């Protein structure tokens, strides 16, 4: 039985992450794998940055309904993108990623009126994620701690491996303690897309959307695409036809 949007929000508030099942169709997964392979030619690193400027196939995922509706329910309607990247972890390759959180702006101790959450990340998995392929590892509820994860630990009490099927999306709070295991599968890659959302009043550290396609969409694309790519500063009004504009994307 599928969960209501309200139930998804409550689970995310409690755990700091949520698995959106079948966020992508099998056809979408197949197409996106082909595009990731194409744009990664020549890259020697695991990460391919700025993917919406490398191929238009990645643009619709900015407002992919199963994820975008949940993001707005969690963060409010005025959200922007921090970055949009892809990764290819080859068979038997990749180092484990140690414990960290992605938002490093949380003061300790946490003030009583701190704005929460500042950022939420979304990982679209294009391959099934198994223990061999190196899953995301999280500590549920750690986003509420107001602290960084402890240094020097390979494991933390309460951690869980987040398994996913191809086409699933995992969204997680910027303050959630998380890590990643290496891909030790002998023959299969681990491919994923990372769409990282940020409150629109926040300043991005760098402009990750400086390419020609991003500039054109920011100036003349559908309203929500303009907003996501940083055209506004949070003091703007949302037009009544904002949802309708997405139908033409």
N, CA and C of each residue as an Amber inpcrd file, in Angstrom:
protein
   747
   0.8440000  -1.1970000   0.0000000   0.0000000   0.0000000   0.0000000
   0.8820000   1.2510000   0.0000000   0.5880000   2.1810000  -0.9080000
   1.3850000   3.4000000  -0.9920000   1.0580000   4.3310000   0.1670000
   2.0290000   5.1450000   0.5380000   1.8660000   6.0790000   1.6470000
   1.3420000   7.4090000   1.1310000   0.5610000   8.0920000   1.9480000
   0.1200000   9.4350000   1.5990000   1.3030000  10.3880000   1.7410000
   1.1620000  11.5730000   1.1390000   2.2170000  12.5770000   1.2550000
   2.4580000  12.9350000   2.7180000   1.3900000  13.0390000   3.4850000
   1.5190000  13.3710000   4.9070000   2.3010000  12.2900000   5.6570000
   2.0640000  11.0220000   5.3220000   2.7960000   9.9280000   5.9710000
   4.2750000   9.9460000   5.5850000   4.5520000  10.2670000   4.3250000
   5.9430000  10.3810000   3.8910000   6.6610000  11.4810000   4.6650000
   5.9930000  12.6220000   4.8350000   6.5780000  13.7410000   5.5700000
   6.8740000  13.3380000   7.0130000   5.9310000  12.6710000   7.6530000
   6.1240000  12.2810000   9.0470000   7.2810000  11.2920000   9.1960000
   7.3850000  10.3570000   8.2600000   8.4900000   9.3970000   8.3390000
   9.8250000  10.0990000   8.1340000   9.8670000  11.0420000   7.1870000
  11.1020000  11.7930000   6.9580000  11.4710000  12.6190000   8.1840000
  10.4950000  13.2700000   8.7920000  10.7670000  14.0730000   9.9870000
  11.3690000  13.2200000  11.0970000  10.9040000  11.9920000  11.2160000
  11.3940000  11.0970000  12.2670000  12.7820000  10.5360000  11.9540000
  12.9440000  10.0360000  10.7130000  14.1520000   9.2790000  10.3680000
  15.2310000  10.1210000   9.6920000  14.8370000  11.2030000   9.0250000
  15.8120000  12.0120000   8.2980000  16.0810000  11.5350000   6.8900000
  15.3750000  10.4920000   6.4620000  15.5060000  10.0210000   5.0810000
  14.2180000   9.3100000   4.6900000  14.0430000   9.1160000   3.3780000
  12.8560000   8.4180000   2.8910000  13.1820000   7.8300000   1.5260000
  12.7410000   6.6040000   1.2840000  12.9370000   5.9490000  -0.0080000
  11.6680000   6.1210000  -0.8380000  11.7860000   6.8330000  -1.9440000
  10.6710000   7.0200000  -2.8690000  10.7280000   5.8750000  -3.8750000
   9.8440000   4.9190000  -3.7310000   9.8550000   3.7500000  -4.6000000
   9.3730000   4.1220000  -6.0050000  10.0540000   3.5440000  -7.0040000
   9.6870000   3.7120000  -8.4180000   9.5520000   5.1980000  -8.7850000
  10.5040000   5.9910000  -8.3460000  10.5060000   7.4090000  -8.7200000
  10.7730000   7.5830000 -10.2080000  11.4300000   6.5950000 -10.8110000
  11.6880000   6.5760000 -12.2480000  11.1230000   5.2870000 -12.8350000
  10.5770000   5.3730000 -14.0430000  10.0750000   4.1860000 -14.7280000
  11.2490000   3.3950000 -15.3100000  11.0340000   2.1160000 -15.6440000
  12.1120000   1.3460000 -16.2860000  12.6280000   1.9990000 -17.5600000
  11.7410000   2.5900000 -18.3630000  12.1880000   3.2730000 -19.5790000
  13.0590000   4.4750000 -19.2460000  12.6710000   5.2370000 -18.2240000
  13.4950000   6.3700000 -17.8090000  14.8680000   5.9030000 -17.3390000
  14.8880000   4.8440000 -16.5550000  16.1620000   4.3190000 -16.0580000
  17.0670000   3.9300000 -17.2180000  16.5140000   3.2170000 -18.1950000
  17.3020000   2.7780000 -19.3440000  17.8740000   3.9670000 -20.1110000
  17.0290000   4.9700000 -20.3580000  17.4820000   6.1620000 -21.0800000
  18.5630000   6.9000000 -20.3070000  18.3660000   7.0620000 -19.0130000
  19.3170000   7.8220000 -18.2030000  20.6500000   7.0910000 -18.0630000
  20.6250000   5.7710000 -18.0040000  21.8860000   5.0200000 -17.9930000
  22.6660000   5.2990000 -19.2710000  21.9840000   5.2550000 -20.4110000
  22.6490000   5.5390000 -21.6870000  23.2590000   6.9350000 -21.6870000
  22.5230000   7.9090000 -21.1450000  23.0190000   9.2900000 -21.1440000
  24.1870000   9.4570000 -20.1730000  24.1350000   8.7880000 -19.0320000
  25.2590000   8.8580000 -18.0870000  26.5180000   8.2720000 -18.7200000
  26.3790000   7.1510000 -19.3960000  27.5310000   6.5460000 -20.0680000
  28.0970000   7.5050000 -21.1070000  27.2050000   8.1480000 -21.8710000
  27.6570000   9.0540000 -22.9330000  28.4000000  10.2630000 -22.3770000
  27.8560000  10.9000000 -21.3410000  28.4810000  12.1310000 -20.8440000
  29.7140000  11.8580000 -19.9890000  29.8960000  10.6060000 -19.5580000
  31.0430000  10.3020000 -18.7020000  32.2970000   9.9470000 -19.4890000
  32.1750000   9.8630000 -20.8080000  33.3540000   9.5510000 -21.6160000
  34.4170000  10.6230000 -21.3970000  35.6160000  10.1940000 -21.1020000
  36.7090000  11.1310000 -20.8700000  36.9200000  11.4960000 -19.4210000
  35.9420000  11.1850000 -18.5530000  36.1010000  11.4740000 -17.1300000
  36.8760000  10.3350000 -16.4630000  37.8390000  10.7010000 -15.6420000
  38.5920000   9.7040000 -14.8830000  38.1630000   9.6660000 -13.4210000
  37.2920000  10.5950000 -13.0360000  36.7880000  10.6270000 -11.6690000
  35.4340000   9.9350000 -11.5940000  35.0060000   9.6140000 -10.3860000
  33.7320000   8.9260000 -10.1760000  32.5480000   9.8480000 -10.3890000
  32.7310000  11.1600000 -10.2710000  31.6350000  12.1230000 -10.3370000
  31.6590000  12.8940000 -11.6460000  30.4700000  13.0380000 -12.2470000
  30.3030000  13.8620000 -13.4440000  29.4500000  15.0500000 -13.0340000
  30.0060000  16.2580000 -12.9840000  29.2540000  17.4110000 -12.4850000
  28.3860000  18.0540000 -13.5580000  27.4870000  18.9270000 -13.1130000
  26.7460000  19.8410000 -14.0000000  26.0290000  19.0980000 -15.1250000
  25.3070000  18.0410000 -14.7880000  24.8200000  17.1510000 -15.8420000
  23.6930000  17.7470000 -16.6700000  22.9290000  18.7080000 -16.1350000
  21.8540000  19.2500000 -16.9710000  22.4160000  20.0960000 -18.0990000
  23.6530000  20.5690000 -17.9640000  24.2960000  21.2880000 -19.0610000
  24.9940000  20.3480000 -20.0250000  25.0660000  19.0890000 -19.6900000
  25.6990000  18.1010000 -20.5610000  24.6860000  17.3280000 -21.3950000
  23.4320000  17.2320000 -20.9020000  22.4040000  16.5110000 -21.6560000
  21.0280000  16.9370000 -21.1520000  20.1280000  17.2550000 -22.0800000
  18.7980000  17.7350000 -21.7010000  17.9440000  16.6560000 -21.0450000
  18.3340000  15.3920000 -21.1640000  17.5580000  14.3060000 -20.5530000
  17.4820000  14.4340000 -19.0370000  18.4160000  15.1750000 -18.4340000
  18.4390000  15.2990000 -16.9790000  17.6020000  16.4670000 -16.4640000
  17.0980000  17.3080000 -17.3630000  16.3370000  18.4900000 -16.9450000
  15.0070000  18.1230000 -16.2820000  14.1810000  17.2250000 -16.8510000
  12.8720000  16.9480000 -16.2400000  12.9420000  16.4420000 -14.8080000
  14.0550000  15.8360000 -14.4150000  14.1500000  15.3230000 -13.0500000
  14.2200000  16.4360000 -12.0130000  14.4960000  17.6590000 -12.4370000
  14.4530000  18.7830000 -11.5020000  13.0870000  18.8850000 -10.8410000
  12.0410000  18.5340000 -11.6000000  10.6660000  18.6690000 -11.1100000
   9.9240000  17.3400000 -11.2140000  10.6420000  16.2380000 -11.0910000
  10.0300000  14.9100000 -11.1520000   8.9830000  14.7840000 -10.0440000
   7.6920000  14.6140000 -10.3750000   6.6210000  14.7310000  -9.3740000
   6.7990000  13.9210000  -8.0970000   7.1590000  12.6220000  -8.1420000
   7.2360000  11.8830000  -6.8790000   8.2220000  12.4840000  -5.8760000
   9.2740000  13.1190000  -6.3850000  10.2750000  13.7360000  -5.5150000
   9.9700000  15.2060000  -5.2740000   9.6260000  15.9410000  -6.3230000
   9.4360000  17.3910000  -6.2010000   8.2650000  17.7300000  -5.2830000
   7.1850000  16.9640000  -5.3560000   6.0520000  17.2010000  -4.4580000
   6.4760000  17.0120000  -3.0020000   7.2610000  15.9680000  -2.7360000
   7.7110000  15.7120000  -1.3710000   8.6930000  16.7840000  -0.9090000
   9.5850000  17.2120000  -1.7910000  10.5370000  18.2670000  -1.4250000
   9.8130000  19.5350000  -0.9980000   8.7930000  19.9100000  -1.7470000
   8.0640000  21.1400000  -1.4030000   7.2590000  20.9650000  -0.1210000
   6.7530000  19.7500000   0.1040000   6.0280000  19.5000000   1.3510000
   6.9600000  19.5900000   2.5550000   8.2350000  19.2650000   2.3670000
   9.2030000  19.2860000   3.4560000   9.8540000  20.6470000   3.6490000
  10.1540000  21.3410000   2.5430000  10.9520000  22.5650000   2.6060000
  10.1630000  23.8250000   2.2920000   8.9110000  23.6600000   1.8500000
   8.1580000  24.8040000   1.3790000   8.3260000  24.9600000  -0.1230000
   7.5320000  25.8170000  -0.7510000   7.5310000  25.9070000  -2.2110000
   8.7350000  26.6190000  -2.8050000   9.4800000  27.3690000  -1.9980000
  10.5760000  28.1880000  -2.5430000  11.9140000  27.4920000  -2.3060000
  12.1880000  26.5200000  -3.1750000  13.4340000  25.7670000  -3.0830000
  14.2700000  26.0120000  -4.3310000  15.5630000  25.7960000  -4.2110000
  16.4640000  25.9050000  -5.3450000  17.3940000  24.6950000  -5.3400000
  18.1480000  24.5410000  -6.4210000  19.1190000  23.4610000  -6.5050000
  20.4710000  23.9540000  -6.0070000  21.1600000  23.0780000  -5.2960000
  22.5560000  23.3520000  -4.9500000  23.4860000  22.7760000  -6.0090000
  23.1830000  21.5560000  -6.4620000  24.0060000  20.9130000  -7.4870000
  23.2310000  19.7440000  -8.0750000  23.6410000  19.3280000  -9.2820000
  23.0550000  18.1600000  -9.9450000  24.2030000  17.3970000 -10.6060000
  24.4990000  16.2160000 -10.0840000  25.6530000  15.4510000 -10.5450000
  25.2750000  13.9980000 -10.7850000  26.1630000  13.2890000 -11.4630000
  26.0260000  11.8450000 -11.6510000  27.2840000  11.1630000 -11.1350000
  27.1460000   9.8970000 -10.7670000  28.3170000   9.1110000 -10.3880000
  28.2760000   7.7570000 -11.0830000  29.4740000   7.2730000 -11.4120000
  29.6550000   5.9130000 -11.9190000  30.7400000   5.2520000 -11.0790000
  30.3510000   4.2640000 -10.2900000  31.3140000   3.5260000  -9.4890000
  31.5230000   2.1780000 -10.1700000  32.6920000   1.9850000 -10.7450000
  32.9730000   0.7910000 -11.5340000  33.0470000  -0.4600000 -10.6500000
  32.8960000  -1.6480000 -11.2570000  32.9570000  -2.8910000 -10.4750000
  34.2720000  -3.0050000  -9.7080000  34.1420000  -3.3260000  -8.4290000
  35.3270000  -3.5100000  -7.6090000  36.1250000  -2.2520000  -7.3740000
  35.5230000  -1.0840000  -7.6490000  36.2360000   0.1840000  -7.5190000
  35.5640000   1.0530000  -6.4600000  36.2330000   2.1190000  -6.1520000
  35.6510000   3.0950000  -5.2460000  36.0260000   2.8350000  -3.8060000
  36.4090000   3.8800000  -3.1290000  36.7300000   3.7920000  -1.7140000
  35.4700000   4.0370000  -0.8940000  35.4020000   3.4830000   0.2970000
  34.2650000   3.8260000   1.1580000  34.2940000   5.3030000   1.4980000
  33.1240000   5.8730000   1.7040000  33.0070000   7.2720000   2.1080000
  32.6770000   7.2880000   3.5900000  33.4950000   7.9750000   4.3800000
  33.3260000   7.9620000   5.8210000  32.1430000   8.7780000   6.2970000
  31.9000000   8.7260000   7.5900000  30.7520000   9.3990000   8.1840000
  30.8760000  10.9100000   8.0690000  29.7880000  11.5280000   7.6290000
  29.7520000  12.9790000   7.4840000  28.3030000  13.4180000   7.3730000
  28.0740000  14.7150000   7.3300000  26.7740000  15.2560000   6.9290000
  27.0490000  16.3340000   5.8960000  26.0500000  16.6420000   5.0750000
  26.2740000  17.5040000   3.9190000  26.0300000  18.9760000   4.1910000
  25.4020000  19.3040000   5.2900000  25.1980000  20.7040000   5.6620000
  26.1200000  21.0230000   6.8290000  27.0730000  21.8950000   6.5900000
  28.0710000  22.1980000   7.6100000  27.8410000  23.5740000   8.2270000
  26.6040000  23.9930000   8.2480000  26.3010000  25.3280000   8.7670000
  25.5220000  25.2650000  10.0730000  25.3830000  24.0900000  10.6500000
  24.6170000  23.9580000  11.8810000  25.4920000  24.2720000  13.0910000
  25.2020000  25.3400000  13.8190000  26.0200000  25.6800000  14.9890000
  25.7870000  24.7040000  16.1350000  26.7750000  24.6000000  17.0030000
  26.6970000  23.7250000  18.1680000  27.0320000  24.5480000  19.4050000
  26.0910000  24.7630000  20.3410000  24.7450000  24.1650000  20.3660000
  23.8010000  24.8210000  19.3650000  22.7710000  24.0870000  18.9890000
  21.8180000  24.5640000  17.9970000  20.9000000  25.6130000  18.6180000
  20.7900000  26.8130000  18.0230000  19.8780000  27.8290000  18.5550000
  18.4260000  27.3540000  18.4900000  17.5700000  27.8310000  19.3780000
  16.1870000  27.3340000  19.4270000  15.3690000  27.6860000  18.1970000
  15.7470000  28.7280000  17.4420000  14.9480000  29.1420000  16.2900000
  15.6940000  28.9320000  14.9780000  16.5630000  27.9610000  14.9380000
  17.2990000  27.6720000  13.7130000  16.3520000  27.1640000  12.6280000
  16.5880000  27.5970000  11.3680000  15.7200000  27.2060000  10.2550000
  16.1080000  25.7970000   9.8030000  15.1090000  24.9220000   9.7060000
  15.3720000  23.5020000   9.4960000  14.3880000  22.9290000   8.4870000
  14.7560000  22.1560000   7.4890000  16.1260000  21.8740000   7.0790000
  16.6360000  22.9180000   6.0910000  17.9410000  23.1110000   6.0640000
  18.5510000  24.0020000   5.0840000  18.6520000  23.3040000   3.7330000
  18.9690000  22.0190000   3.7290000  19.1450000  21.2920000   2.4690000
  18.6480000  19.8600000   2.5990000  18.2040000  19.3160000   1.4630000
  17.8230000  17.9050000   1.3600000  18.3980000  17.3770000   0.0510000
  18.9990000  16.2140000   0.1040000  19.5870000  15.6000000  -1.0790000
  18.6870000  14.4910000  -1.6030000  18.7730000  14.2680000  -2.9060000
  18.0190000  13.1830000  -3.5360000  18.9660000  12.3730000  -4.4080000
  19.0580000  11.0760000  -4.1330000  19.8610000  10.1620000  -4.9440000
  18.9250000   9.2630000  -5.7440000  18.9660000   9.4000000  -7.0720000
  18.2350000   8.4920000  -7.9550000  19.1760000   7.3380000  -8.3110000
  18.7850000   6.1230000  -7.9540000  19.6320000   4.9760000  -8.2550000
  19.2180000   4.3620000  -9.5890000  20.1970000   4.2230000 -10.4840000
  19.9460000   3.6630000 -11.8060000  20.2560000   2.1720000 -11.8560000
  20.8310000   1.6590000 -10.7880000  21.1020000   0.2270000 -10.6480000
  20.5600000  -0.2450000  -9.3020000  20.2400000  -1.5220000  -9.2200000
  19.8440000  -2.0700000  -7.9270000  21.0040000  -1.9380000  -6.9450000
  20.6920000  -1.5180000  -5.7320000  21.7200000  -1.3560000  -4.7090000
  21.6540000  -2.5360000  -3.7470000  22.7450000  -3.2920000  -3.7270000
  22.8860000  -4.4430000  -2.8410000  24.0710000  -4.1940000  -1.9060000
  24.2900000  -5.1120000  -0.9700000  25.4440000  -4.9810000  -0.0770000
  26.7490000  -4.9830000  -0.8600000  26.8190000  -5.8090000  -1.9140000
  28.0330000  -5.8630000  -2.7280000  28.2990000  -4.5440000  -3.4440000
  27.2260000  -3.8750000  -3.8690000  27.4140000  -2.6620000  -4.6670000
  27.7070000  -1.4260000  -3.8290000  27.6100000  -1.5510000  -2.5210000
  27.9840000  -0.4350000  -1.6670000  26.8530000   0.5270000  -1.4010000
  25.9570000   0.1870000  -0.4830000  24.7980000   1.0410000  -0.2280000
  25.1490000   2.2880000   0.5740000  24.2200000   3.2350000   0.5470000
  24.2360000   4.3530000   1.4750000  23.9920000   3.8010000   2.8780000
  24.7160000   4.3250000   3.8610000  24.5470000   3.9170000   5.2540000
  24.1430000   5.1520000   6.0490000  23.0920000   5.0400000   6.8460000
  22.5830000   6.1970000   7.5860000  22.3520000   5.8300000   9.0490000
  22.3020000   6.8540000   9.8810000  21.8830000   6.6940000  11.2730000
  20.5380000   7.3970000  11.4080000  19.4200000   6.6550000  11.3910000
  18.1020000   7.2900000  11.4580000  17.9720000   8.1870000  12.6830000
  17.4090000   9.3760000  12.4630000  17.1800000  10.3110000  13.5470000
  18.3620000  11.1970000  13.8820000  19.5300000  10.9380000  13.2850000
  20.7210000  11.7180000  13.6310000  20.6360000  13.1630000  13.1570000
  19.7190000  13.4410000  12.2170000  19.5470000  14.8260000  11.7540000
  19.0010000  15.7240000  12.8510000  18.4740000  15.1300000  13.9090000
  17.9130000  15.8970000  15.0210000  18.9230000  16.1220000  16.1430000
  20.1300000  15.5970000  15.9840000  21.1080000  15.6580000  17.0730000
  21.7160000  17.0430000  17.2410000  21.7630000  17.8330000  16.1590000
  22.4270000  19.1290000  16.2260000  23.9310000  19.0230000  16.3240000
  24.4850000  17.8400000  15.9910000  25.9270000  17.6260000  16.1100000
  26.4740000  16.9530000  14.8580000  27.7830000  17.0920000  14.6480000
  28.4720000  16.3350000  13.6230000  28.6490000  14.8970000  14.0940000
  28.7860000  13.9400000  13.1540000  29.0600000  12.5680000  13.5730000
  30.4180000  12.4840000  14.2560000  30.5930000  11.5450000  15.1650000
  31.8840000  11.4140000  15.8510000  32.9980000  11.0490000  14.8800000
  34.1870000  11.5430000  15.1500000  35.3390000  11.2800000  14.2880000
  35.9140000   9.8890000  14.5290000  36.4890000   9.3370000  13.4690000
  37.3090000   8.1410000  13.6020000  36.5810000   6.8300000  13.7310000
  35.2690000   6.8220000  13.5190000  34.5090000   5.5770000  13.6560000
  34.1770000   5.0010000  12.2850000  34.3210000   3.6890000  12.1310000
  33.8940000   3.0290000  10.8980000  32.4340000   2.6170000  10.9730000
  31.9350000   2.3910000  12.1950000  30.5380000   2.0420000  12.4050000
  29.9880000   2.8530000  13.5720000  28.6860000   3.1460000  13.4980000
  28.0090000   3.9050000  14.5450000  26.7860000   3.1100000  14.9880000
  26.5570000   3.0490000  16.2620000  25.4110000   2.3110000  16.7880000
  24.1130000   2.8120000  16.1560000  23.2940000   1.8830000  15.6920000
  22.0190000   2.2310000  15.0870000  22.0640000   2.4340000  13.5910000
  23.2340000   2.3230000  12.9720000  23.3320000   2.5370000  11.5280000
  22.5870000   1.4510000  10.7670000  22.0830000   1.8130000   9.5770000
  21.4240000   0.8370000   8.7110000  21.8760000   1.0510000   7.2780000
  21.8850000  -0.0240000   6.4940000  22.1570000   0.0480000   5.0630000
  20.8500000   0.3350000   4.3380000  20.8770000   1.2750000   3.4120000
  19.6760000   1.6450000   2.6590000  19.7210000   0.9380000   1.3090000
  18.9070000  -0.0730000   1.1460000  18.8350000  -0.8120000  -0.1130000
  17.8240000  -0.1410000  -1.0460000  18.0430000  -0.2950000  -2.3370000
  17.1490000   0.3350000  -3.3030000  17.1290000  -0.4860000  -4.5780000
  16.0230000  -0.3790000  -5.2960000  15.9070000  -0.9770000  -6.6180000
  16.2050000   0.0870000  -7.6640000  16.5430000  -0.3380000  -8.8640000
  16.7760000   0.6160000  -9.9410000  15.5110000   1.4490000 -10.1560000
  15.6580000   2.7610000 -10.1490000  14.5140000   3.6550000 -10.2940000
  14.0240000   4.2420000  -8.9940000  14.4850000   3.7050000  -7.8670000
  14.1260000   4.2920000  -6.5720000  14.9420000   5.5590000  -6.3300000
  14.3840000   6.4520000  -5.5260000  15.0990000   7.6550000  -5.1010000
  15.1720000   7.6570000  -3.5830000  16.3200000   8.0010000  -3.0580000
  16.4960000   8.1330000  -1.6130000  16.7460000   9.6010000  -1.3120000
  15.8570000  10.2070000  -0.5310000  16.0700000  11.5930000  -0.1290000
  16.5200000  11.5960000   1.3240000  17.4690000  12.4850000   1.6340000
  17.9720000  12.5140000   3.0090000  18.3530000  13.9310000   3.4130000
  18.0760000  14.2200000   4.6720000  18.2930000  15.5270000   5.2840000
  19.7760000  15.8820000   5.2420000  20.0810000  17.1640000   4.9940000
  21.4720000  17.5830000   4.9290000  22.2480000  17.3660000   6.2060000
  21.5500000  17.2600000   7.3360000  22.2200000  17.0490000   8.6210000
  22.2140000  15.5890000   9.0590000  21.7250000  14.6890000   8.1930000
  21.7070000  13.2670000   8.5450000  23.1210000  12.7000000   8.4890000
  23.5230000  11.9670000   9.5120000  24.8090000  11.2930000   9.4820000
  24.7360000  10.1550000   8.4650000  25.6520000  10.1550000   7.5090000
  25.6260000   9.1080000   6.4990000  27.0340000   8.8010000   5.9920000
  27.1560000   7.6360000   5.3910000  28.4020000   7.1610000   4.8090000
  28.0280000   6.2960000   3.6090000  29.0150000   5.7580000   2.9190000
  28.7450000   4.8650000   1.7910000  29.8040000   3.7730000   1.7580000
  29.3690000   2.5750000   1.4470000  30.2810000   1.4480000   1.3300000
  30.7990000   1.3500000  -0.1080000  31.9490000   0.7090000  -0.3170000
  32.5050000   0.6050000  -1.6750000  31.7600000  -0.4270000  -2.5080000
  31.8680000  -0.2880000  -3.8170000  31.3060000  -1.2770000  -4.7310000
  32.3120000  -2.4180000  -4.8770000  32.0010000  -3.5520000  -4.2780000
  32.8940000  -4.7060000  -4.3730000  32.3340000  -5.7730000  -5.3160000
  31.2560000  -5.4400000  -6.0320000  30.7010000  -6.3990000  -6.9900000
  31.7220000  -6.6240000  -8.1030000  31.9290000  -7.8650000  -8.5270000
  32.9860000  -8.1320000  -9.5140000  32.6770000  -7.6630000 -10.9250000
  31.4010000  -7.4720000 -11.2660000  31.0730000  -7.1710000 -12.6690000
  30.1300000  -5.9900000 -12.8740000  29.4440000  -5.5030000 -11.8470000
  28.3830000  -4.5160000 -12.0470000  28.7330000  -3.1500000 -11.4630000
  28.3370000  -2.1040000 -12.2010000  28.5490000  -0.7330000 -11.7590000
  27.4780000  -0.3030000 -10.7530000  27.7690000   0.8070000 -10.0820000
  26.7630000   1.5080000  -9.2790000  26.6460000   2.9130000  -9.8490000
  25.5070000   3.1930000 -10.4950000  25.2930000   4.4860000 -11.1450000
  24.1350000   5.2100000 -10.4760000  24.3310000   6.4940000 -10.2550000
  23.3140000   7.2760000  -9.5480000  23.3590000   8.7230000 -10.0000000
  22.2390000   9.4080000  -9.7850000  22.1120000  10.8420000 -10.0510000
  21.8100000  11.5290000  -8.7340000  22.4600000  12.6520000  -8.4870000
  22.2810000  13.3780000  -7.2230000  21.7240000  14.7690000  -7.4950000
  20.4950000  14.9800000  -7.0430000  19.8100000  16.2690000  -7.1640000
  19.6940000  16.8360000  -5.7530000  20.4610000  17.8660000  -5.4780000
  20.5710000  18.3900000  -4.1190000  19.8410000  19.7200000  -4.0050000
  18.8410000  19.7620000  -3.1180000  17.9390000  20.9030000  -2.9780000
  18.3400000  21.7620000  -1.7840000  18.0840000  23.0800000  -1.9240000
  18.5120000  24.0600000  -0.9330000  17.4240000  25.1130000  -0.7910000
  17.2670000  25.6660000   0.4130000  16.3240000  26.7690000   0.5790000
  16.7210000  27.9390000  -0.3320000  15.7370000  28.5970000  -0.9400000
  16.0370000  29.6090000  -1.9540000  16.6780000  30.8620000  -1.3930000
  16.5910000  31.0840000  -0.0760000  17.2310000  32.2630000   0.5020000
  18.7110000  32.0130000   0.8210000  19.1870000  30.7760000   0.6400000
  20.5820000  30.4610000   0.9430000  21.4850000  30.8300000  -0.2310000
  22.6950000  31.2070000   0.0840000  23.6870000  31.5240000  -0.9350000
  24.4410000  30.2500000  -1.3050000  24.4990000  29.9410000  -2.6010000
  25.2830000  28.8020000  -3.0400000  26.7660000  29.1050000  -2.9230000
  27.5480000  28.0940000  -2.5700000  28.9930000  28.2850000  -2.4450000
  29.6250000  28.5990000  -3.7960000  29.1640000  27.9380000  -4.8360000
  29.6410000  28.1830000  -6.1980000  28.4360000  28.1200000  -7.1220000
  28.5780000  28.6800000  -8.3260000  27.5080000  28.6020000  -9.3140000
  27.6640000  27.3010000 -10.0800000  26.8320000  26.3280000  -9.7460000
  26.8900000  25.0350000 -10.4190000  26.0350000  24.9910000 -11.6770000
  25.4620000  26.1170000 -12.0560000  24.5590000  26.1590000 -13.2100000
  24.9530000  27.3150000 -14.1220000  26.2150000  27.3050000 -14.5440000
  26.7610000  28.3930000 -15.3520000  26.7660000  28.0820000 -16.8420000
  26.3510000  26.8680000 -17.2250000  26.3630000  26.4900000 -18.6290000
  25.2470000  27.1430000 -19.4230000  25.3150000  27.0050000 -20.7340000
  24.3570000  27.6770000 -21.6120000  22.9310000  27.1860000 -21.3830000
  22.7250000  25.8870000 -21.2550000  21.3670000  25.3810000 -21.0430000
  20.8050000  25.8980000 -19.7180000  21.6050000  25.8770000 -18.6740000
  21.1460000  26.3910000 -17.3790000  20.7780000  27.8620000 -17.4690000
  21.5940000  28.6520000 -18.1370000  21.3160000  30.0940000 -18.2530000
  20.0100000  30.3350000 -18.9990000  19.7920000  29.5950000 -20.0830000
  18.5600000  29.7700000 -20.8560000  17.3370000  29.3720000 -20.0370000
  17.4160000  28.2470000 -19.3370000  16.2840000  27.8070000 -18.5210000
  16.0290000  28.7640000 -17.3650000  17.0890000  29.3090000 -16.7890000
  16.9310000  30.2360000 -15.6710000  16.2270000  31.5190000 -16.1050000
  16.4470000  31.9280000 -17.3300000  15.8660000  33.1800000 -17.8160000
  14.5050000  33.0000000 -18.4620000  14.2680000  31.8700000 -19.1370000
  13.0290000  31.7560000 -19.9110000  12.3310000  30.4050000 -19.7740000
  12.7590000  29.5620000 -18.8640000  12.1140000  28.2690000 -18.6730000
  10.8450000  28.3880000 -17.8590000  10.1670000  27.2710000 -17.5990000
   9.0020000  27.2870000 -16.7100000   9.3800000  27.8730000 -15.3540000
   8.4100000  28.4650000 -14.6730000   8.6990000  29.1930000 -13.4390000
   9.4970000  28.3690000 -12.4390000   9.0410000  27.1430000 -12.1520000
   9.7250000  26.3640000 -11.1230000  11.1560000  26.0130000 -11.5300000
  11.4050000  25.8460000 -12.8300000  12.7720000  25.6110000 -13.2860000
  13.6140000  26.8640000 -13.0490000  13.0600000  28.0390000 -13.3620000
  13.7730000  29.2860000 -13.0880000  14.1270000  29.3920000 -11.6050000
  13.1620000  29.0890000 -10.7670000  13.3900000  29.1780000  -9.3250000
  14.4540000  28.1850000  -8.8750000  14.3600000  26.9510000  -9.3450000
  15.3110000  25.9250000  -8.9350000  16.7330000  26.2510000  -9.3610000
  16.8820000  26.9520000 -10.4700000  18.2100000  27.2870000 -10.9680000
  18.7100000  28.6250000 -10.4450000  17.9910000  29.2020000  -9.4780000
  18.5390000  30.3290000  -8.7370000  18.1990000  31.7120000  -9.2320000
  17.1250000  31.8610000 -10.0140000  16.7960000  33.1980000 -10.5100000
  16.2950000  34.1120000  -9.3930000  15.6400000  33.5480000  -8.3880000
  14.9980000  34.3630000  -7.3550000  15.7090000  34.1980000  -6.0140000
  15.4120000  35.1190000  -5.0960000  16.0960000  35.1140000  -3.8060000
  15.1920000  34.7530000  -2.6350000  13.9640000  34.3320000  -2.9160000
  13.0450000  33.9540000  -1.8530000  11.9810000  34.9890000  -1.5510000
  12.1240000  36.2020000  -2.1170000  11.1490000  37.2670000  -1.8730000
  10.1650000  37.3920000  -3.0330000  10.0240000  36.3570000  -3.8110000
   9.2060000  36.4050000  -5.0100000   7.8500000  35.7500000  -4.7600000
   6.9030000  36.0390000  -5.6430000   5.5920000  35.3970000  -5.6220000
   5.5870000  34.2260000  -6.6000000   4.8090000  33.2000000  -6.2810000
   4.6750000  32.0480000  -7.1670000   3.4350000  32.2450000  -8.0240000
   3.5630000  32.2890000  -9.3530000   2.4060000  32.5430000 -10.2100000
   1.3760000  31.4290000 -10.1360000   0.1380000  31.7790000 -10.4180000
  -0.9650000  30.8210000 -10.3110000  -0.8200000  29.6630000 -11.2900000
  -0.1570000  29.8950000 -12.4210000  -0.0400000  28.8450000 -13.4370000
   1.3050000  28.1170000 -13.3730000   1.9860000  28.1920000 -12.2410000
   3.3190000  27.5850000 -12.1390000   3.2900000  26.0880000 -12.4280000
   2.2740000  25.3900000 -11.9190000   2.1740000  23.9460000 -12.1550000
   1.8860000  23.6540000 -13.6210000   1.0120000  24.4540000 -14.2280000
   0.6500000  24.2290000 -15.6290000   1.8550000  24.3950000 -16.5430000
   2.7500000  25.3040000 -16.1980000   3.9260000  25.5320000 -17.0340000
   4.7980000  24.2840000 -17.1490000   4.7690000  23.4380000 -16.1330000
   5.6040000  22.2410000 -16.1550000   5.1270000  21.2220000 -17.1790000
   3.8710000  21.3070000 -17.5790000   3.3310000  20.3580000 -18.5510000
   4.0310000  20.4710000 -19.8950000   4.6200000  21.6180000 -20.1700000
   5.2830000  21.8400000 -21.4540000   6.7720000  21.5440000 -21.4110000
   7.2530000  21.0560000 -20.2770000   8.6830000  20.7980000 -20.1400000
   9.0910000  19.5790000 -20.9700000
